[in-house]
Amino acid sequence: MADYLLRRGGDVNLVGYDRLTPLDAAERSGHPTLVAWLRDQGARSAEELV
């Protein structure tokens, strides 16, 4: 699903209402494979964006 959204213009660094990026949410939820994939796509944590 993440790849599908990214290919259609999704922003891997969008900071949501909970002040988390997709990377932050994946890390918090315990999904290391998704975290690695997001990093490969250029994702950063909300703290890295400040």
C-alpha positions in Angstrom: 0.0 0.0 0.0 2.8 2.4 0.8 4.4 1.8 -2.6 1.0 2.3 -4.3 0.5 5.7 -2.5 4.1 6.9 -3.2 3.8 6.1 -6.9 0.6 8.2 -7.0 2.3 11.3 -5.4 2.1 10.5 -1.7 4.5 12.5 0.5 6.8 10.3 2.5 7.6 13.2 4.8 4.1 14.5 5.4 3.7 15.4 9.1 0.2 14.3 10.1 -2.2 15.6 12.7 -0.4 13.5 15.3 2.9 15.2 14.4 4.3 12.0 13.0 5.7 11.3 9.6 5.0 7.9 8.0 8.5 6.9 9.2 7.7 7.9 12.8 4.4 6.0 12.6 6.1 2.8 11.2 8.8 2.9 13.9 6.2 3.5 16.7 4.1 0.6 15.4 7.1 -1.8 15.2 7.4 -2.4 11.5 11.1 -2.5 10.7 10.7 -3.7 7.1 8.5 -0.7 6.4 10.9 1.6 8.2 13.8 0.4 6.0 11.7 0.8 2.8 10.6 4.3 3.8 14.3 5.3 4.5 15.2 4.0 1.1 12.5 6.3 -0.4 14.0 9.3 1.4 11.7 9.4 4.4 12.7 11.3 7.5 11.3 11.6 11.0 9.5 14.7 12.1 12.5 15.7 14.2 14.8 15.5 11.2 12.5 17.8 9.3 12.8 20.6 11.9 
